[in-house]
C-alpha cells in the first residue's frame, strides 16, 4: 500500500512499534516508536505487552502529527484505530479483520461468548472513532456495515505479480529440503493460530495420503508449533509431513516453488489471507474455502470448497495433484485476477475515495490525488500511516 502511494506522488510516512521488519529498502518514510519494546513477538493476538506498547504509540503518533501536519492519518486494524482516536487531523480506519470473530480463537472455549462480545464492542469503537472506514475484504466490509451501522468501503490490497516459477526452480527447491522430484506436494504457509484452520487441513491430508501414497504436506511457518503440535505429532502420516521454518523472501519463494498445490484453509471468517494473494502472484494453484475468499470475485482462480467440509477439501487437493492442466489453468487465472483486481490503480482509486470521505467528514478541503501527505500507523502488520502534501 505504502509503496503504491509513493509511486502516485504522495509523501508517505509509516509509524510502527520499535521492533519489527527492516523497511529501509522501501521509498516511504519509516518512523519507529520511541518507547521500549515490551515484546518482540510478531504474532497476532492480545497481550499485556501490546497494550503497554499501544499506550506509548499513542504519544508518538501525536508527536508525529504535530511535526509533519499530514492531510490524513490511516489507522490499520483495531489497535492502531484506538491509538489514533481523537487526533486533530482527518483520519480513517482500515479493518483487517473483525475482533468479534477472531478474538475467541485465542482464548479457551469457555470464554468464547465474552470474547466475541468484547471484540464486537472494540470493533464498534474503532469504526466510530474515525471520519471514514474501509475493510480489506468485501465480506468484512459488509459485516461491519450491517453490525455497526457505519459506512465501510472495500479497499482492495495492491499486489505485485511475481516472475513465474520454472520446473528447474521446483526441482532445486525440492532437493534443498530432501523432497522427491516426483512427489505430490501440498504446501501451507503461515502462522499456526487456531483461526487459520490447520487442523482441518491435517484431517484432509489424512484422506489424501490414504489414496495417494506419494503425497507430502509441507507446513512452513515463522511461528511456534505449540497451538497444533500435538495434532501434527499424532498424525497418522506424520512421516510425510515436513515442518519448515519460514523466513524472508528466499525461503518463501523456495516453498512456493516446491509445491504442486497451495492449501489455504480458514476456521473463522476474517479479512483476506495474504497467503492466498501471494500464491496467486507466484503462479500456484490454490485450494481454499469460502471464508478465505471473503467474497472476492476470484472465480476460476482457485478451487473454493464449502467451509468446514473436509471431504470436499481433500477431494479438491487430490484432483489438483493429479491434473497438471487444471493446475496450470488456475495458476494463469490467479495471476490474471491479481493484475485486474489488485493493481495499484484499483487500490489508489479506493484509497482516494476513503481519504475524500475522511476529509469531508472533517470539513476540510478535498483530497488531492496528485500529491498529499499520508501517515500510516501499524505494528508492522497493524499500522497507522500519515500522508503529507
Secondary structure, 3 states (H helix, E strand, C coil): CHHHHHHCCCEEEEEECCCCCCCCCCCCEEEECCCCCCCCCCCCCCCHHHHHHHHHHHHHHHHHHHHHCCCEEEEEHHHHHHHCCCCCCEEEEEECCCHHHHHHHHCCHHHHHHHHHHHHHHHHHHHHCCCEEEECCHHHHHHHHHHHCCCCEECCCCCCCCCCCCHHHHHHHHHHHCCCCCCEEEEEECCCCHHHCHHHHHHHHHHHHHHCCCEEEEEEECCCCHHHHHHHHCCCCHHHEEEEECCCHHHHHHHHHHCCEEEECCCCCCCCCHHHHHHHHCCCEEEEEHHHHCCCCCCCCCEEECCCCHHHHHHHHHHHHHCHHHHHHHHHHHHHHHHHHCCHHHHHHHHHHHHHHHHHHCCCCCCCCCCCEEEEEECCCCEEEEEEC
